[in-house]
């Protein structure tokens, strides 16, 4: 015996403006953790906040560009992207320079003539690599955090200006 099936009701897409408004409203009303959480949970909460902010930025950007795609806004977007890539390039150069220093340090291992010196140099290189990874990851996450927050601020000002201009024209 086969179970009875029901035909799903058709789902009508909401207009873009209503969707954008509901998404922005949802992100503005996202609950903030009232109690402190441990490091693993805090890390997850921060990643969730970043994802929420990024989603709101994407939705806001779509709203802004669908309503008012002027050349100044596009130019500012390109300038922000260029600044982000420039900072990422510098972080990458620092990473490569650090790896080169570690490689050069590894060549000195051949000059050690006692086991204690070899072990000391090995762990020194491991420590340098750990420091390099820490600096790299910290630099990238700082760049992403600062860029996301800065972009959110810029976007909110642009959307407010677009709404004000639309209200003044009406």
C-alpha positions in Angstrom: 0.0 0.0 0.0 1.5 3.3 -1.0 1.0 6.3 1.2 -1.2 9.1 -0.1 0.7 12.0 -1.6 -0.3 15.5 -1.6 0.6 18.0 -4.2 2.7 20.8 -2.7 1.2 24.3 -2.9 3.0 26.5 -5.2 5.4 28.9 -3.6 5.3 32.4 -5.0 8.6 34.2 -4.9 8.6 37.4 -2.7 9.5 40.6 -4.5 13.2 41.4 -4.2 12.6 44.5 -2.1 10.5 42.6 0.4 13.1 39.8 0.6 16.0 42.3 1.1 14.1 44.2 3.8 13.2 41.0 5.7 16.9 39.8 5.5 18.2 43.1 6.7 15.6 43.2 9.5 16.5 39.7 10.6 20.2 40.5 10.8 19.6 43.7 12.7 17.5 41.8 15.2 19.9 38.8 15.6 20.2 37.9 19.3 23.4 38.8 21.0 24.9 36.3 23.4 24.1 37.6 26.9 26.3 35.2 28.8 30.0 34.7 28.2 30.9 31.4 26.5 34.0 29.3 26.5 36.7 29.7 23.8 35.5 27.0 21.5 31.9 28.3 21.6 33.0 31.9 21.4 35.0 31.1 18.3 31.9 29.5 16.7 29.8 32.5 17.8 32.2 34.9 16.2 32.3 32.9 13.0 28.5 33.0 13.0 28.5 36.8 13.5 30.9 37.2 10.6 28.7 35.0 8.4 25.6 37.0 9.4 27.4 40.3 8.7 28.7 39.0 5.4 25.2 37.9 4.4 23.7 41.2 5.3 26.4 42.9 3.3 25.7 40.8 0.3 21.9 41.4 0.5 22.5 45.1 1.1 24.9 45.3 -1.9 22.3 43.6 -4.1 19.7 46.1 -2.9 21.9 49.1 -3.4 23.0 48.1 -6.9 19.5 47.1 -8.0 18.1 50.4 -6.9 20.9 52.9 -7.7 23.9 51.5 -9.7 25.7 54.8 -10.1 29.3 55.2 -11.3 30.5 56.7 -8.0 29.2 53.6 -6.0 30.8 51.2 -8.5 34.1 53.2 -8.3 34.1 53.1 -4.5 33.4 49.3 -4.6 36.4 48.9 -6.9 38.6 51.0 -4.7 37.6 49.0 -1.6 38.3 45.8 -3.5 41.7 47.1 -4.6 42.6 48.1 -1.1 41.7 44.7 0.2 43.8 42.9 -2.5 46.7 45.2 -1.8 46.6 44.3 1.9 46.3 40.7 1.1 49.2 40.9 -1.2 51.3 42.5 1.6 50.3 39.7 4.0 51.3 37.2 1.3 54.7 38.8 0.8 55.3 38.7 4.6 54.4 35.0 4.6 56.8 34.3 1.7 59.6 36.3 3.3 59.1 34.4 6.6 59.2 31.1 4.8 62.5 32.1 3.1 64.0 33.1 6.5 63.0 29.7 7.9 64.5 27.9 4.9 67.7 29.9 5.3 67.7 28.9 8.9 67.3 25.3 8.0 70.5 25.4 5.9 72.4 26.3 9.1 71.4 23.0 10.6 74.1 21.3 8.5 76.7 23.4 10.3 75.7 22.1 13.8 78.2 19.5 15.1 76.5 18.2 18.2 73.1 16.6 18.7 72.1 19.2 21.3 72.7 22.0 18.7 70.8 20.2 16.0 67.8 19.7 18.4 68.0 23.3 19.5 68.0 24.5 15.9 65.2 22.1 15.0 62.9 23.5 17.7 63.9 27.0 16.9 62.7 26.5 13.3 59.5 24.9 14.6 58.9 27.9 16.8 59.6 30.3 13.9 57.2 28.5 11.7 54.5 28.6 14.5 55.1 32.3 14.9 54.8 32.8 11.1 51.5 30.9 10.9 50.1 32.8 13.9 51.0 36.1 12.4 49.6 35.1 9.0 46.3 33.8 10.3 46.0 36.8 12.7 46.7 39.3 9.8 44.2 37.7 7.5 41.4 37.5 10.1 42.1 41.1 11.1 41.8 42.2 7.5 38.6 40.2 7.0 37.1 41.6 10.3 38.0 45.2 9.6 36.9 45.0 6.0 33.6 43.5 6.8 32.8 46.1 9.5 34.1 49.0 7.4 32.1 47.8 4.4 28.9 47.4 6.6 29.3 51.0 7.7 29.9 52.3 4.1 26.9 50.2 2.9 24.6 51.5 5.5 25.5 55.1 4.7 25.0 54.4 1.0 21.6 52.8 1.5 20.5 55.6 3.8 21.5 58.2 1.2 19.7 56.3 -1.5 16.5 56.1 0.6 16.8 59.8 1.4 17.2 60.7 -2.2 14.2 58.5 -3.1 12.1 60.2 -0.4 13.2 63.7 -1.6 12.3 62.8 -5.2 8.8 61.6 -4.2 
